[in-house]
Every structure is written in C-alpha cells, then in structure tokens.
Amino acid sequence: MSGFLLRRRQRVLRVGTAALLMLVPLSDRLSAMATSTAIAPQTLPITSHLAMRLRSHVDYLASPALRGRKPGTPGNRMAAEYIAARFREADLEPLPSLGGYGQQISPQLGDNLIGVRRALNAGDPSHRSPRWILIGAHYDHLGGTYLGADDNASAIAILIETARSLPHLANHPVLFMAFNAEEPPYIRTPLMGSQFFVDHLPVEIGTPSRLQAVIVMDLMGGVHWKPLRDVIFAAGAEKSPGLYGRVKEVSREASLLKREASIASSRGASLATDATTQRHERRDTPHALRVLPIGMHLIEEIPLVGQVSFSDYDAFRNASVPFLFLSAGRTPRYHQPTDLPDTLHYERMAWTVGWFQSLVTQMDQDTEPYPFEPTRVELADEAASLRPFVSLAAAWATRIPGTSPLSLARMK
C-alpha cells in the first residue's frame, strides 16, 4: 500500500471511530445530536448476581455522599478507603515497601491504591524474578455534583470484581491498581496518579521493564449507540505482537461461544414455555460481550490538534511498557451531572469480568517479555472492526453525521 493510500485509510478510520465511539467529540453539533439518541437506562436491565454487585460498587462510589471523588477531598478519601476494604476482602496483599494499600501522591491529593495477587511459583528458587501484570483504572472524578458513575466508577467496579474472582496465576503476580488524580488539572502532569506510579515504582517492581503488560480501563459502563450495546474496544495492544495475539485469541473465542449460545437459545425457544426466562438466560451468558481491536491512533488523533492521550495508559506507553486500553467510549453524559449509576450497562460489565479472567489466564502462559513497537499498527483488523458499524452509520445518516456509503467504500 502506498504512503498516500495508507494515510487516506488512516484518516477515514479515525473519522469513523470518533463518530461512533464519541471518544473525541467532533463538534458541538455532533454532541447535541448524540444526546437525542442516547440509550435509555430501562433498556439495560440487571439480571445476574455479578451485575448486582457491580451496581452496588457504583452506587457507593458515585453517591452524593462522596461528592464526586475529587482528589484531596473527604469524598476521594472515602472512595480510597472503600477500594482498600474491597482489596482486603479479595485477599489481595499490600506491597511491603508501602506498608499498606496506599501509595501517597501528596498529602494534598491522596493515594493510589495497590493490591497484589502473588504467583504460585513466586517462592520457587528456580523461578526467575517475576514480571508483573498490572490491571488498573482511575477512581477520582471532577467533584461536586459531577458524580462520575461511568467515569470511572464503572471501571473500578470491574477491577474489584476481577480481583475477587481471579485465581493465583502460575507465573505472573498481578497488581490491581486504582489510580488517583487522572482528571483535569492533573492529567498529563507528573501528579497524575499513573505517571506518579511510573516515576516512583515500589522497590518490589524496580523498573518499568519488570512490567509484563498493563491493562487500563476507562469509561466501561456507558452505551452511546444501540449497535454498540454489547461492545467494548481494545486499543494499544497492537504495539506488542504477543499481547495483541492473546487479545485477539480470547476475543475470538468469546465471539464463537456467543454465537453457539445464541444458536442454542434459538433452538430451545420453540420448546420452552417461559419466553421471559429464556430471554433472561440469554442475557446472562458470559459470551455476549464483543471486544473489538482498534489502534490508538484512531482514538488520539484530533484534527488540527494532533495526538492527545486520554487516560492512564499513557504513562506506561511512554515507558515502553506493553499495554491494553479498554473502553466502551464516551456517551453524552461524559463529564456531566447526568453521569449517574442508573445509566450503565451492568450486564456488559459483568461479561467483562469473565473476559478478563480468560485474557489474563492466557497471558500467564507467556513468560518471555512482550516486545514493544511504538509505531506498529494493524490496519486490516481496525477496518474489520469498524466496517459493520460504519455500514450502520451510513444507513442511519441522520443519526451519525459525517458518514455515508462513501465512508464505507473508502475503508475497503
């Protein structure tokens, strides 16, 4: 592919991604239009016990009592205490050098929270120094009446439930991290919680090279557009072929199992007498989640601005650490007082917990370091991920402006 065609394809993909995910609002007009098409909360019922637990975490973290969890406030400290208590209940260990779950950023801002699940082979003298897998999300928000259910209580809830359910891995210890100070004015500064962690790694970790891979979550509960209801996007892994292969493998397995579950459900429909129960059973399957790979360049490139990072993955990328960034994308409620607990898709969040278990278990088989190639892209996979949604957007041209059948043709 020539340089011109490559650049054109990247531009089309970027526009399509931004329009669909709303990770970067393209204009005030698009944002206003999106508000009228947001998914109604009543279409996202809770049917599983895991989803109910996830809802309980979000209810507390995004409650008015915590006043939006702004760094340095009593509500932020209450959130940190809640997360530390959940880490303790999940039998996560604190790092000895920290003397507890907290890593203080500053007395004014508060702490990162870190809990560890040790590897089974950690005590084996023949086992090499461990390479850590880190799973993280930020827990702070804007404060006041901005309660931040999707941003980012949704991801913290998934983090907590993954910590509860993930067994000890054979080879890699797992760091569960709740970062503080991700929101403005701290984002992209040395006081950003993830950046502070990378700059002040605990002695048990030592250097960034001891991190096998980092998985960062942000905005995991919202649904902006009905076709994306059961979708989350996976970006960044394309920079590391080994990690990318694992992400694709687990995502493909989930898609196949979803298809099998759907076929089985359809065949059983003619024999069942309780259609409502069948619908609930189908929603409860852990295989309904779709995880689609896209490139970081699709998220970060803003016309007339350039590349802008949007979450805690950036500190690790800058340290050449293989990373995966998971997000369902922005909704019209992003950074608004309407970002409330009753607007989230808790069943999809529950499916994500199961997907995490599969992914991390597969990653544990890889004992050699993942290479990191900062300029690597996977354009064919990106086009495959987006093409079905661009087709729908083109058909619904009045709802997703800036797309058309021509947009789809240019992706081919």
Steps between C-alpha positions, in 0.01 A plus 500: 500500500638842402564768757212710361250214520620407847448856624157522339391173657621615840305825465178320411543260790561786742186686394291183517628411844446844646148518363408160637672498836479869588838458666581839348190712425540628144281807547234655720246399237597135522491507881156659501373252244638211703308614807173430324600142417653387831394155620218510756600343835184287514625306197800376703348277771706323766444124510813341654642503852836624372333795329321579825832505687649726236201732539552511878861617455396770255211607723742570783785654303266725300275589793438864600672425831838477324447831320663390175826357644712804414866448608574646841138496620333287770301325226819398322638360826174312562530344155859398572394341830221311325734364232760400758231313695393313186864413426527360852183293456644363174813384689728730305827573676648847539855556381726479808696810402181709513383374838142480374290529187565872454775667299484866593524745211498796736333585833274740311386264223487158663604151396519245226373161623703184426414138582695190397405142413821299521599242241501134601864465394613808691666293772677262262878572512532386138240753389636821353420841641131560437364708219185673614164529327324822601125559477397856579244779481471845651252563781494880526252729328418870467329561834184679608189392312711314242475152652677297229316168478635406158812714551637302668307315769403250229861395443580490873203269554637265231845523660359400841302205367792380288716508813237291681480236228847471346697205642872501567684471169787259458765739371403865534398690811215741432486862615150640540523879496251780558667817378424841647522842332424404140252779436588862415705687608726200576474302176826500301694647795748342748221499763276274292472181706623263230789729410595530866498120529730458200732771634503348852477126448499300825821310563325166448453595134818696449488617139231525229666211318371269776143568386396227258191692393258763627123497445323832558124550506305824461130565429388138514127526568336741258317429175488777242347322202283187489724303259786542751293380794707186565833630365816625663806608305857383559779736398875508546572127499592529132832648615598159643445201268492243781246690707296583191485133410361414842238775482386381157498136609284557808269739315454250216419221748242723669338577164479131407351408837249783471392370159462147636301625798273703271438198273423279800265762639320533167457122462361474850251780450242279326508251788487741790184614670649800680633745241591757763728253678668416170573864429654538843714190454632631171589834656679322784741316273858621557555478125289795387794741521674610179853634537619668181862605435573852380822702485595773744546738208125478435426628849772758547532686169288816513467711183698826523636397842702181457552210738345538847503226764182442695565270794745322728650278230717790381750488786571134427521546125757777551703250704479243214277266703261281295146614573135445422242777534138389536204736464139503388547863398345827602128561525321836508514471880879524504615763753138595568288484818286245313778236522305299758489133609167419337633575150755216475501158333583279799454170318766599247724598791441153648593336169819706503603345833479154343687614191774641722546165671545327165741761368726517805507120531618479138756776555644304792626238255736757347811512717722683253470880485261642244686718248378858468485666157364855544419560132337165428143499362248235392301682231326192361362403840398859572303516177337163577398625845345822372353403163170356635439810709589741222247310286234558764603861546472556126152346501404720795654813347268733685622363835875479440597805294815495296453140382365371170533203266813675371655467847453125480639477148816684600570247774522212252 
